[in-house]
């Protein structure tokens, strides 16, 4: 991942992919979009601006599209049924993201697995949010799976995306205790609160050039 531009240069541009309500998109908008991060207490004057340049969904009814539009952020919809196969679908998305000059693609509640053809267009520049402490409980129902297993601790992981399912190098993790009287929904609510902090923080670190890979072990992410 390249070093960030010098202070005063163009913003660090995000393309955010969503499928549903977009609550994690909202956390990115509130905490980072167009200088929100620099306004936080303790942020330096030379902090690089972060801009959500495009929000994409596979679902025309996704409420996250409205969240983006309410903040003046361009949106695009790519329904799977409009394309012959997953590769053509993903290449069309990649074309649109490149038109907007994005530096990082963020999967924030995006329910489709992106193809290797898509990842090749954005090498080491696609991240995902997952509601478990990976590598435990990957896949589409991690909260339910964690509770069914009887685990006492779960959490949130932000990781780079590779060709596997939730197997990419981990950037940040935070544990969440599973309480005796938790339901899936009560646990999900507490996990969301952590997601809304952890994902923007990972994006900040990447935008500041503080995330790199160990050349001897590319699965290992170094935070400086």
mmCIF file of the C-alpha atoms, coordinates in Angstrom:
data_MODEL
# 
_entry.id   MODEL 
# 
loop_
_atom_site.group_PDB 
_atom_site.id 
_atom_site.type_symbol 
_atom_site.label_atom_id 
_atom_site.label_alt_id 
_atom_site.label_comp_id 
_atom_site.label_asym_id 
_atom_site.label_entity_id 
_atom_site.label_seq_id 
_atom_site.pdbx_PDB_ins_code 
_atom_site.Cartn_x 
_atom_site.Cartn_y 
_atom_site.Cartn_z 
_atom_site.occupancy 
_atom_site.B_iso_or_equiv 
_atom_site.pdbx_formal_charge 
_atom_site.auth_seq_id 
_atom_site.auth_comp_id 
_atom_site.auth_asym_id 
_atom_site.auth_atom_id 
_atom_site.pdbx_PDB_model_num 
ATOM 1   C CA . UNK A 1 1   ? 0.000   0.000   0.000   1.00 0.00 ? 1   UNK A CA 1 
ATOM 2   C CA . UNK A 1 2   ? 1.486   3.313   -1.029  1.00 0.00 ? 2   UNK A CA 1 
ATOM 3   C CA . UNK A 1 3   ? 2.388   6.140   1.309   1.00 0.00 ? 3   UNK A CA 1 
ATOM 4   C CA . UNK A 1 4   ? -0.185  8.890   1.722   1.00 0.00 ? 4   UNK A CA 1 
ATOM 5   C CA . UNK A 1 5   ? 0.109   12.126  -0.215  1.00 0.00 ? 5   UNK A CA 1 
ATOM 6   C CA . UNK A 1 6   ? 1.646   15.068  1.574   1.00 0.00 ? 6   UNK A CA 1 
ATOM 7   C CA . UNK A 1 7   ? -0.615  17.320  3.649   1.00 0.00 ? 7   UNK A CA 1 
ATOM 8   C CA . UNK A 1 8   ? -2.599  19.684  1.495   1.00 0.00 ? 8   UNK A CA 1 
ATOM 9   C CA . UNK A 1 9   ? -2.937  17.225  -1.400  1.00 0.00 ? 9   UNK A CA 1 
ATOM 10  C CA . UNK A 1 10  ? -6.159  15.580  -2.484  1.00 0.00 ? 10  UNK A CA 1 
ATOM 11  C CA . UNK A 1 11  ? -8.248  13.648  0.040   1.00 0.00 ? 11  UNK A CA 1 
ATOM 12  C CA . UNK A 1 12  ? -7.872  9.923   0.621   1.00 0.00 ? 12  UNK A CA 1 
ATOM 13  C CA . UNK A 1 13  ? -10.833 8.578   -1.327  1.00 0.00 ? 13  UNK A CA 1 
ATOM 14  C CA . UNK A 1 14  ? -13.068 5.722   -0.215  1.00 0.00 ? 14  UNK A CA 1 
ATOM 15  C CA . UNK A 1 15  ? -15.425 3.547   -2.198  1.00 0.00 ? 15  UNK A CA 1 
ATOM 16  C CA . UNK A 1 16  ? -17.883 1.883   0.195   1.00 0.00 ? 16  UNK A CA 1 
ATOM 17  C CA . UNK A 1 17  ? -19.886 -1.206  -0.785  1.00 0.00 ? 17  UNK A CA 1 
ATOM 18  C CA . UNK A 1 18  ? -23.110 -1.955  1.098   1.00 0.00 ? 18  UNK A CA 1 
ATOM 19  C CA . UNK A 1 19  ? -26.129 -4.244  0.826   1.00 0.00 ? 19  UNK A CA 1 
ATOM 20  C CA . UNK A 1 20  ? -28.477 -3.034  3.556   1.00 0.00 ? 20  UNK A CA 1 
ATOM 21  C CA . UNK A 1 21  ? -29.075 -0.336  6.150   1.00 0.00 ? 21  UNK A CA 1 
ATOM 22  C CA . UNK A 1 22  ? -25.588 1.154   5.987   1.00 0.00 ? 22  UNK A CA 1 
ATOM 23  C CA . UNK A 1 23  ? -25.047 1.779   9.704   1.00 0.00 ? 23  UNK A CA 1 
ATOM 24  C CA . UNK A 1 24  ? -21.300 1.251   9.297   1.00 0.00 ? 24  UNK A CA 1 
ATOM 25  C CA . UNK A 1 25  ? -21.342 3.583   6.307   1.00 0.00 ? 25  UNK A CA 1 
ATOM 26  C CA . UNK A 1 26  ? -22.953 6.179   8.578   1.00 0.00 ? 26  UNK A CA 1 
ATOM 27  C CA . UNK A 1 27  ? -20.170 5.738   11.124  1.00 0.00 ? 27  UNK A CA 1 
ATOM 28  C CA . UNK A 1 28  ? -17.604 6.391   8.378   1.00 0.00 ? 28  UNK A CA 1 
ATOM 29  C CA . UNK A 1 29  ? -19.482 9.498   7.251   1.00 0.00 ? 29  UNK A CA 1 
ATOM 30  C CA . UNK A 1 30  ? -19.854 10.822  10.802  1.00 0.00 ? 30  UNK A CA 1 
ATOM 31  C CA . UNK A 1 31  ? -16.282 10.146  11.895  1.00 0.00 ? 31  UNK A CA 1 
ATOM 32  C CA . UNK A 1 32  ? -14.220 10.602  8.735   1.00 0.00 ? 32  UNK A CA 1 
ATOM 33  C CA . UNK A 1 33  ? -15.966 12.110  5.721   1.00 0.00 ? 33  UNK A CA 1 
ATOM 34  C CA . UNK A 1 34  ? -14.565 15.449  4.526   1.00 0.00 ? 34  UNK A CA 1 
ATOM 35  C CA . UNK A 1 35  ? -12.610 16.412  7.590   1.00 0.00 ? 35  UNK A CA 1 
ATOM 36  C CA . UNK A 1 36  ? -14.738 14.887  10.331  1.00 0.00 ? 36  UNK A CA 1 
ATOM 37  C CA . UNK A 1 37  ? -11.613 13.094  11.581  1.00 0.00 ? 37  UNK A CA 1 
ATOM 38  C CA . UNK A 1 38  ? -9.577  16.293  11.704  1.00 0.00 ? 38  UNK A CA 1 
ATOM 39  C CA . UNK A 1 39  ? -12.274 17.901  13.822  1.00 0.00 ? 39  UNK A CA 1 
ATOM 40  C CA . UNK A 1 40  ? -11.909 15.250  16.526  1.00 0.00 ? 40  UNK A CA 1 
ATOM 41  C CA . UNK A 1 41  ? -10.031 16.284  19.632  1.00 0.00 ? 41  UNK A CA 1 
ATOM 42  C CA . UNK A 1 42  ? -6.346  15.574  19.279  1.00 0.00 ? 42  UNK A CA 1 
ATOM 43  C CA . UNK A 1 43  ? -6.292  15.440  15.482  1.00 0.00 ? 43  UNK A CA 1 
ATOM 44  C CA . UNK A 1 44  ? -3.393  17.339  13.987  1.00 0.00 ? 44  UNK A CA 1 
ATOM 45  C CA . UNK A 1 45  ? -3.783  20.202  11.562  1.00 0.00 ? 45  UNK A CA 1 
ATOM 46  C CA . UNK A 1 46  ? -1.846  18.210  8.963   1.00 0.00 ? 46  UNK A CA 1 
ATOM 47  C CA . UNK A 1 47  ? -4.180  15.186  9.107   1.00 0.00 ? 47  UNK A CA 1 
ATOM 48  C CA . UNK A 1 48  ? -5.050  14.032  5.611   1.00 0.00 ? 48  UNK A CA 1 
ATOM 49  C CA . UNK A 1 49  ? -8.690  14.543  4.700   1.00 0.00 ? 49  UNK A CA 1 
ATOM 50  C CA . UNK A 1 50  ? -10.773 11.443  4.013   1.00 0.00 ? 50  UNK A CA 1 
ATOM 51  C CA . UNK A 1 51  ? -13.649 11.502  1.550   1.00 0.00 ? 51  UNK A CA 1 
ATOM 52  C CA . UNK A 1 52  ? -16.324 8.948   0.789   1.00 0.00 ? 52  UNK A CA 1 
ATOM 53  C CA . UNK A 1 53  ? -16.248 9.363   -2.990  1.00 0.00 ? 53  UNK A CA 1 
ATOM 54  C CA . UNK A 1 54  ? -18.740 6.670   -3.970  1.00 0.00 ? 54  UNK A CA 1 
ATOM 55  C CA . UNK A 1 55  ? -21.215 4.272   -2.346  1.00 0.00 ? 55  UNK A CA 1 
ATOM 56  C CA . UNK A 1 56  ? -22.180 1.156   -4.291  1.00 0.00 ? 56  UNK A CA 1 
ATOM 57  C CA . UNK A 1 57  ? -24.900 -1.385  -3.530  1.00 0.00 ? 57  UNK A CA 1 
ATOM 58  C CA . UNK A 1 58  ? -26.142 -4.569  -5.131  1.00 0.00 ? 58  UNK A CA 1 
ATOM 59  C CA . UNK A 1 59  ? -29.579 -3.756  -3.687  1.00 0.00 ? 59  UNK A CA 1 
ATOM 60  C CA . UNK A 1 60  ? -31.585 -0.872  -5.137  1.00 0.00 ? 60  UNK A CA 1 
ATOM 61  C CA . UNK A 1 61  ? -33.622 -0.664  -1.906  1.00 0.00 ? 61  UNK A CA 1 
ATOM 62  C CA . UNK A 1 62  ? -30.654 -0.488  0.458   1.00 0.00 ? 62  UNK A CA 1 
ATOM 63  C CA . UNK A 1 63  ? -31.232 2.286   3.008   1.00 0.00 ? 63  UNK A CA 1 
ATOM 64  C CA . UNK A 1 64  ? -27.513 3.008   2.986   1.00 0.00 ? 64  UNK A CA 1 
ATOM 65  C CA . UNK A 1 65  ? -27.960 4.587   -0.452  1.00 0.00 ? 65  UNK A CA 1 
ATOM 66  C CA . UNK A 1 66  ? -30.235 7.181   1.122   1.00 0.00 ? 66  UNK A CA 1 
ATOM 67  C CA . UNK A 1 67  ? -27.664 7.822   3.864   1.00 0.00 ? 67  UNK A CA 1 
ATOM 68  C CA . UNK A 1 68  ? -25.102 8.573   1.177   1.00 0.00 ? 68  UNK A CA 1 
ATOM 69  C CA . UNK A 1 69  ? -27.445 10.788  -0.832  1.00 0.00 ? 69  UNK A CA 1 
ATOM 70  C CA . UNK A 1 70  ? -28.358 12.748  2.312   1.00 0.00 ? 70  UNK A CA 1 
ATOM 71  C CA . UNK A 1 71  ? -24.677 13.627  2.607   1.00 0.00 ? 71  UNK A CA 1 
ATOM 72  C CA . UNK A 1 72  ? -24.157 14.526  -1.044  1.00 0.00 ? 72  UNK A CA 1 
ATOM 73  C CA . UNK A 1 73  ? -22.189 11.358  -1.799  1.00 0.00 ? 73  UNK A CA 1 
ATOM 74  C CA . UNK A 1 74  ? -22.551 9.802   -5.286  1.00 0.00 ? 74  UNK A CA 1 
ATOM 75  C CA . UNK A 1 75  ? -24.168 6.369   -5.413  1.00 0.00 ? 75  UNK A CA 1 
ATOM 76  C CA . UNK A 1 76  ? -24.434 3.541   -7.915  1.00 0.00 ? 76  UNK A CA 1 
ATOM 77  C CA . UNK A 1 77  ? -26.418 0.301   -7.940  1.00 0.00 ? 77  UNK A CA 1 
ATOM 78  C CA . UNK A 1 78  ? -25.228 -2.909  -9.583  1.00 0.00 ? 78  UNK A CA 1 
ATOM 79  C CA . UNK A 1 79  ? -27.905 -5.636  -9.228  1.00 0.00 ? 79  UNK A CA 1 
ATOM 80  C CA . UNK A 1 80  ? -26.508 -9.105  -9.898  1.00 0.00 ? 80  UNK A CA 1 
ATOM 81  C CA . UNK A 1 81  ? -29.405 -9.932  -12.227 1.00 0.00 ? 81  UNK A CA 1 
ATOM 82  C CA . UNK A 1 82  ? -28.199 -7.281  -14.681 1.00 0.00 ? 82  UNK A CA 1 
ATOM 83  C CA . UNK A 1 83  ? -24.997 -9.200  -15.455 1.00 0.00 ? 83  UNK A CA 1 
ATOM 84  C CA . UNK A 1 84  ? -24.181 -12.534 -17.065 1.00 0.00 ? 84  UNK A CA 1 
ATOM 85  C CA . UNK A 1 85  ? -21.981 -13.635 -14.192 1.00 0.00 ? 85  UNK A CA 1 
ATOM 86  C CA . UNK A 1 86  ? -20.254 -12.470 -11.021 1.00 0.00 ? 86  UNK A CA 1 
ATOM 87  C CA . UNK A 1 87  ? -17.036 -11.494 -12.814 1.00 0.00 ? 87  UNK A CA 1 
ATOM 88  C CA . UNK A 1 88  ? -18.810 -9.139  -15.228 1.00 0.00 ? 88  UNK A CA 1 
ATOM 89  C CA . UNK A 1 89  ? -20.710 -7.633  -12.312 1.00 0.00 ? 89  UNK A CA 1 
ATOM 90  C CA . UNK A 1 90  ? -17.535 -7.006  -10.315 1.00 0.00 ? 90  UNK A CA 1 
ATOM 91  C CA . UNK A 1 91  ? -15.613 -5.590  -13.260 1.00 0.00 ? 91  UNK A CA 1 
ATOM 92  C CA . UNK A 1 92  ? -18.411 -3.092  -13.856 1.00 0.00 ? 92  UNK A CA 1 
ATOM 93  C CA . UNK A 1 93  ? -18.176 -2.035  -10.200 1.00 0.00 ? 93  UNK A CA 1 
ATOM 94  C CA . UNK A 1 94  ? -14.405 -1.755  -10.478 1.00 0.00 ? 94  UNK A CA 1 
ATOM 95  C CA . UNK A 1 95  ? -14.745 0.513   -13.520 1.00 0.00 ? 95  UNK A CA 1 
ATOM 96  C CA . UNK A 1 96  ? -17.051 2.841   -11.594 1.00 0.00 ? 96  UNK A CA 1 
ATOM 97  C CA . UNK A 1 97  ? -14.788 2.920   -8.540  1.00 0.00 ? 97  UNK A CA 1 
ATOM 98  C CA . UNK A 1 98  ? -11.797 3.762   -10.710 1.00 0.00 ? 98  UNK A CA 1 
ATOM 99  C CA . UNK A 1 99  ? -13.728 6.619   -12.337 1.00 0.00 ? 99  UNK A CA 1 
ATOM 100 C CA . UNK A 1 100 ? -14.037 8.111   -8.845  1.00 0.00 ? 100 UNK A CA 1 
ATOM 101 C CA . UNK A 1 101 ? -10.350 7.642   -8.125  1.00 0.00 ? 101 UNK A CA 1 
ATOM 102 C CA . UNK A 1 102 ? -10.790 5.603   -4.958  1.00 0.00 ? 102 UNK A CA 1 
ATOM 103 C CA . UNK A 1 103 ? -7.737  4.695   -2.890  1.00 0.00 ? 103 UNK A CA 1 
ATOM 104 C CA . UNK A 1 104 ? -9.451  2.114   -0.697  1.00 0.00 ? 104 UNK A CA 1 
ATOM 105 C CA . UNK A 1 105 ? -12.534 -0.079  -1.135  1.00 0.00 ? 105 UNK A CA 1 
ATOM 106 C CA . UNK A 1 106 ? -14.461 -0.753  2.086   1.00 0.00 ? 106 UNK A CA 1 
ATOM 107 C CA . UNK A 1 107 ? -16.917 -3.638  2.324   1.00 0.00 ? 107 UNK A CA 1 
ATOM 108 C CA . UNK A 1 108 ? -19.308 -2.391  5.012   1.00 0.00 ? 108 UNK A CA 1 
ATOM 109 C CA . UNK A 1 109 ? -22.137 -4.900  5.237   1.00 0.00 ? 109 UNK A CA 1 
ATOM 110 C CA . UNK A 1 110 ? -21.711 -5.975  1.612   1.00 0.00 ? 110 UNK A CA 1 
ATOM 111 C CA . UNK A 1 111 ? -23.220 -9.452  1.408   1.00 0.00 ? 111 UNK A CA 1 
ATOM 112 C CA . UNK A 1 112 ? -21.609 -10.710 -1.811  1.00 0.00 ? 112 UNK A CA 1 
ATOM 113 C CA . UNK A 1 113 ? -18.117 -12.184 -2.027  1.00 0.00 ? 113 UNK A CA 1 
ATOM 114 C CA . UNK A 1 114 ? -15.992 -10.130 -4.416  1.00 0.00 ? 114 UNK A CA 1 
ATOM 115 C CA . UNK A 1 115 ? -14.167 -12.050 -7.124  1.00 0.00 ? 115 UNK A CA 1 
ATOM 116 C CA . UNK A 1 116 ? -10.409 -12.334 -7.699  1.00 0.00 ? 116 UNK A CA 1 
ATOM 117 C CA . UNK A 1 117 ? -10.932 -10.246 -10.851 1.00 0.00 ? 117 UNK A CA 1 
ATOM 118 C CA . UNK A 1 118 ? -12.163 -7.387  -8.650  1.00 0.00 ? 118 UNK A CA 1 
ATOM 119 C CA . UNK A 1 119 ? -9.324  -7.771  -6.147  1.00 0.00 ? 119 UNK A CA 1 
ATOM 120 C CA . UNK A 1 120 ? -6.762  -7.619  -8.961  1.00 0.00 ? 120 UNK A CA 1 
ATOM 121 C CA . UNK A 1 121 ? -7.994  -4.100  -9.760  1.00 0.00 ? 121 UNK A CA 1 
ATOM 122 C CA . UNK A 1 122 ? -7.391  -2.939  -6.169  1.00 0.00 ? 122 UNK A CA 1 
ATOM 123 C CA . UNK A 1 123 ? -4.376  -4.894  -4.878  1.00 0.00 ? 123 UNK A CA 1 
ATOM 124 C CA . UNK A 1 124 ? -4.058  -4.785  -1.081  1.00 0.00 ? 124 UNK A CA 1 
ATOM 125 C CA . UNK A 1 125 ? -6.695  -2.046  -1.073  1.00 0.00 ? 125 UNK A CA 1 
ATOM 126 C CA . UNK A 1 126 ? -9.958  -3.834  -0.189  1.00 0.00 ? 126 UNK A CA 1 
ATOM 127 C CA . UNK A 1 127 ? -10.966 -4.235  3.461   1.00 0.00 ? 127 UNK A CA 1 
ATOM 128 C CA . UNK A 1 128 ? -13.874 -5.954  5.159   1.00 0.00 ? 128 UNK A CA 1 
ATOM 129 C CA . UNK A 1 129 ? -15.599 -5.869  8.539   1.00 0.00 ? 129 UNK A CA 1 
ATOM 130 C CA . UNK A 1 130 ? -16.575 -9.147  10.211  1.00 0.00 ? 130 UNK A CA 1 
ATOM 131 C CA . UNK A 1 131 ? -18.485 -9.677  13.502  1.00 0.00 ? 131 UNK A CA 1 
ATOM 132 C CA . UNK A 1 132 ? -16.260 -12.329 15.076  1.00 0.00 ? 132 UNK A CA 1 
ATOM 133 C CA . UNK A 1 133 ? -12.659 -12.767 16.146  1.00 0.00 ? 133 UNK A CA 1 
ATOM 134 C CA . UNK A 1 134 ? -11.362 -14.289 12.933  1.00 0.00 ? 134 UNK A CA 1 
ATOM 135 C CA . UNK A 1 135 ? -10.251 -16.895 12.078  1.00 0.00 ? 135 UNK A CA 1 
ATOM 136 C CA . UNK A 1 136 ? -13.048 -18.156 14.347  1.00 0.00 ? 136 UNK A CA 1 
ATOM 137 C CA . UNK A 1 137 ? -16.571 -18.210 12.881  1.00 0.00 ? 137 UNK A CA 1 
ATOM 138 C CA . UNK A 1 138 ? -16.135 -16.973 9.308   1.00 0.00 ? 138 UNK A CA 1 
ATOM 139 C CA . UNK A 1 139 ? -19.036 -16.890 6.871   1.00 0.00 ? 139 UNK A CA 1 
ATOM 140 C CA . UNK A 1 140 ? -22.494 -15.375 6.777   1.00 0.00 ? 140 UNK A CA 1 
ATOM 141 C CA . UNK A 1 141 ? -23.902 -16.091 10.266  1.00 0.00 ? 141 UNK A CA 1 
ATOM 142 C CA . UNK A 1 142 ? -21.015 -15.533 12.695  1.00 0.00 ? 142 UNK A CA 1 
ATOM 143 C CA . UNK A 1 143 ? -23.063 -14.142 15.597  1.00 0.00 ? 143 UNK A CA 1 
ATOM 144 C CA . UNK A 1 144 ? -25.519 -17.030 15.534  1.00 0.00 ? 144 UNK A CA 1 
ATOM 145 C CA . UNK A 1 145 ? -22.679 -19.528 15.080  1.00 0.00 ? 145 UNK A CA 1 
ATOM 146 C CA . UNK A 1 146 ? -20.747 -18.091 18.024  1.00 0.00 ? 146 UNK A CA 1 
ATOM 147 C CA . UNK A 1 147 ? -23.736 -18.334 20.348  1.00 0.00 ? 147 UNK A CA 1 
ATOM 148 C CA . UNK A 1 148 ? -24.651 -21.834 19.161  1.00 0.00 ? 148 UNK A CA 1 
ATOM 149 C CA . UNK A 1 149 ? -21.104 -22.952 19.917  1.00 0.00 ? 149 UNK A CA 1 
ATOM 150 C CA . UNK A 1 150 ? -21.340 -21.617 23.469  1.00 0.00 ? 150 UNK A CA 1 
ATOM 151 C CA . UNK A 1 151 ? -18.356 -19.262 23.248  1.00 0.00 ? 151 UNK A CA 1 
ATOM 152 C CA . UNK A 1 152 ? -17.878 -16.754 26.062  1.00 0.00 ? 152 UNK A CA 1 
ATOM 153 C CA . UNK A 1 153 ? -16.065 -14.149 23.956  1.00 0.00 ? 153 UNK A CA 1 
ATOM 154 C CA . UNK A 1 154 ? -16.536 -12.928 20.409  1.00 0.00 ? 154 UNK A CA 1 
ATOM 155 C CA . UNK A 1 155 ? -15.596 -9.646  18.776  1.00 0.00 ? 155 UNK A CA 1 
ATOM 156 C CA . UNK A 1 156 ? -14.999 -7.626  15.629  1.00 0.00 ? 156 UNK A CA 1 
ATOM 157 C CA . UNK A 1 157 ? -12.317 -7.978  12.977  1.00 0.00 ? 157 UNK A CA 1 
ATOM 158 C CA . UNK A 1 158 ? -11.253 -5.563  10.233  1.00 0.00 ? 158 UNK A CA 1 
ATOM 159 C CA . UNK A 1 159 ? -9.161  -7.361  7.637   1.00 0.00 ? 159 UNK A CA 1 
ATOM 160 C CA . UNK A 1 160 ? -7.855  -7.115  4.114   1.00 0.00 ? 160 UNK A CA 1 
ATOM 161 C CA . UNK A 1 161 ? -9.822  -9.141  1.592   1.00 0.00 ? 161 UNK A CA 1 
ATOM 162 C CA . UNK A 1 162 ? -8.209  -12.003 -0.294  1.00 0.00 ? 162 UNK A CA 1 
ATOM 163 C CA . UNK A 1 163 ? -9.605  -14.769 -2.491  1.00 0.00 ? 163 UNK A CA 1 
ATOM 164 C CA . UNK A 1 164 ? -10.868 -16.785 0.503   1.00 0.00 ? 164 UNK A CA 1 
ATOM 165 C CA . UNK A 1 165 ? -13.882 -16.257 2.740   1.00 0.00 ? 165 UNK A CA 1 
ATOM 166 C CA . UNK A 1 166 ? -12.865 -14.007 5.657   1.00 0.00 ? 166 UNK A CA 1 
ATOM 167 C CA . UNK A 1 167 ? -9.279  -15.267 5.406   1.00 0.00 ? 167 UNK A CA 1 
ATOM 168 C CA . UNK A 1 168 ? -7.359  -12.068 4.605   1.00 0.00 ? 168 UNK A CA 1 
ATOM 169 C CA . UNK A 1 169 ? -4.671  -10.466 6.802   1.00 0.00 ? 169 UNK A CA 1 
ATOM 170 C CA . UNK A 1 170 ? -6.086  -8.956  9.993   1.00 0.00 ? 170 UNK A CA 1 
ATOM 171 C CA . UNK A 1 171 ? -5.698  -5.204  10.591  1.00 0.00 ? 171 UNK A CA 1 
ATOM 172 C CA . UNK A 1 172 ? -7.561  -4.654  13.871  1.00 0.00 ? 172 UNK A CA 1 
ATOM 173 C CA . UNK A 1 173 ? -9.573  -6.771  16.299  1.00 0.00 ? 173 UNK A CA 1 
ATOM 174 C CA . UNK A 1 174 ? -11.506 -6.056  19.480  1.00 0.00 ? 174 UNK A CA 1 
ATOM 175 C CA . UNK A 1 175 ? -13.111 -8.571  21.819  1.00 0.00 ? 175 UNK A CA 1 
ATOM 176 C CA . UNK A 1 176 ? -16.743 -8.454  22.974  1.00 0.00 ? 176 UNK A CA 1 
ATOM 177 C CA . UNK A 1 177 ? -17.887 -10.482 25.990  1.00 0.00 ? 177 UNK A CA 1 
ATOM 178 C CA . UNK A 1 178 ? -20.910 -12.729 25.505  1.00 0.00 ? 178 UNK A CA 1 
ATOM 179 C CA . UNK A 1 179 ? -23.128 -12.272 28.554  1.00 0.00 ? 179 UNK A CA 1 
ATOM 180 C CA . UNK A 1 180 ? -25.154 -15.059 30.158  1.00 0.00 ? 180 UNK A CA 1 
ATOM 181 C CA . UNK A 1 181 ? -28.488 -13.502 29.186  1.00 0.00 ? 181 UNK A CA 1 
ATOM 182 C CA . UNK A 1 182 ? -27.486 -12.316 25.702  1.00 0.00 ? 182 UNK A CA 1 
ATOM 183 C CA . UNK A 1 183 ? -29.739 -12.923 22.741  1.00 0.00 ? 183 UNK A CA 1 
ATOM 184 C CA . UNK A 1 184 ? -28.529 -12.764 19.151  1.00 0.00 ? 184 UNK A CA 1 
ATOM 185 C CA . UNK A 1 185 ? -29.993 -9.271  18.882  1.00 0.00 ? 185 UNK A CA 1 
ATOM 186 C CA . UNK A 1 186 ? -28.550 -7.912  22.140  1.00 0.00 ? 186 UNK A CA 1 
ATOM 187 C CA . UNK A 1 187 ? -25.118 -9.264  21.214  1.00 0.00 ? 187 UNK A CA 1 
ATOM 188 C CA . UNK A 1 188 ? -25.443 -7.882  17.699  1.00 0.00 ? 188 UNK A CA 1 
ATOM 189 C CA . UNK A 1 189 ? -26.185 -4.426  19.125  1.00 0.00 ? 189 UNK A CA 1 
ATOM 190 C CA . UNK A 1 190 ? -23.016 -4.431  21.248  1.00 0.00 ? 190 UNK A CA 1 
ATOM 191 C CA . UNK A 1 191 ? -20.970 -5.740  18.338  1.00 0.00 ? 191 UNK A CA 1 
ATOM 192 C CA . UNK A 1 192 ? -22.295 -2.927  16.135  1.00 0.00 ? 192 UNK A CA 1 
ATOM 193 C CA . UNK A 1 193 ? -21.075 -0.354  18.672  1.00 0.00 ? 193 UNK A CA 1 
ATOM 194 C CA . UNK A 1 194 ? -17.557 -1.783  18.364  1.00 0.00 ? 194 UNK A CA 1 
ATOM 195 C CA . UNK A 1 195 ? -17.790 -1.970  14.559  1.00 0.00 ? 195 UNK A CA 1 
ATOM 196 C CA . UNK A 1 196 ? -18.700 1.706   14.393  1.00 0.00 ? 196 UNK A CA 1 
ATOM 197 C CA . UNK A 1 197 ? -15.427 2.569   16.157  1.00 0.00 ? 197 UNK A CA 1 
ATOM 198 C CA . UNK A 1 198 ? -13.080 -0.046  14.759  1.00 0.00 ? 198 UNK A CA 1 
ATOM 199 C CA . UNK A 1 199 ? -13.784 0.326   11.033  1.00 0.00 ? 199 UNK A CA 1 
ATOM 200 C CA . UNK A 1 200 ? -13.208 4.115   10.920  1.00 0.00 ? 200 UNK A CA 1 
ATOM 201 C CA . UNK A 1 201 ? -10.021 3.645   12.961  1.00 0.00 ? 201 UNK A CA 1 
ATOM 202 C CA . UNK A 1 202 ? -8.658  1.088   10.492  1.00 0.00 ? 202 UNK A CA 1 
ATOM 203 C CA . UNK A 1 203 ? -9.431  3.439   7.604   1.00 0.00 ? 203 UNK A CA 1 
ATOM 204 C CA . UNK A 1 204 ? -7.631  6.273   9.387   1.00 0.00 ? 204 UNK A CA 1 
ATOM 205 C CA . UNK A 1 205 ? -4.534  4.136   9.914   1.00 0.00 ? 205 UNK A CA 1 
ATOM 206 C CA . UNK A 1 206 ? -4.459  3.132   6.247   1.00 0.00 ? 206 UNK A CA 1 
ATOM 207 C CA . UNK A 1 207 ? -4.968  6.721   5.065   1.00 0.00 ? 207 UNK A CA 1 
ATOM 208 C CA . UNK A 1 208 ? -2.028  7.813   7.219   1.00 0.00 ? 208 UNK A CA 1 
ATOM 209 C CA . UNK A 1 209 ? 0.264   5.199   5.668   1.00 0.00 ? 209 UNK A CA 1 
ATOM 210 C CA . UNK A 1 210 ? 0.608   3.377   8.984   1.00 0.00 ? 210 UNK A CA 1 
ATOM 211 C CA . UNK A 1 211 ? -0.469  -0.052  7.712   1.00 0.00 ? 211 UNK A CA 1 
ATOM 212 C CA . UNK A 1 212 ? 2.009   -2.216  5.832   1.00 0.00 ? 212 UNK A CA 1 
ATOM 213 C CA . UNK A 1 213 ? 2.765   -5.871  5.117   1.00 0.00 ? 213 UNK A CA 1 
ATOM 214 C CA . UNK A 1 214 ? 5.733   -7.889  6.317   1.00 0.00 ? 214 UNK A CA 1 
ATOM 215 C CA . UNK A 1 215 ? 7.578   -8.886  3.131   1.00 0.00 ? 215 UNK A CA 1 
ATOM 216 C CA . UNK A 1 216 ? 8.667   -12.140 4.775   1.00 0.00 ? 216 UNK A CA 1 
ATOM 217 C CA . UNK A 1 217 ? 5.120   -12.970 5.839   1.00 0.00 ? 217 UNK A CA 1 
ATOM 218 C CA . UNK A 1 218 ? 2.489   -11.209 3.700   1.00 0.00 ? 218 UNK A CA 1 
ATOM 219 C CA . UNK A 1 219 ? -0.272  -12.467 5.991   1.00 0.00 ? 219 UNK A CA 1 
ATOM 220 C CA . UNK A 1 220 ? 1.119   -10.306 8.780   1.00 0.00 ? 220 UNK A CA 1 
ATOM 221 C CA . UNK A 1 221 ? 0.025   -6.655  8.942   1.00 0.00 ? 221 UNK A CA 1 
ATOM 222 C CA . UNK A 1 222 ? 2.286   -4.128  10.637  1.00 0.00 ? 222 UNK A CA 1 
ATOM 223 C CA . UNK A 1 223 ? 0.747   -1.075  12.342  1.00 0.00 ? 223 UNK A CA 1 
ATOM 224 C CA . UNK A 1 224 ? 3.267   1.718   12.866  1.00 0.00 ? 224 UNK A CA 1 
# 
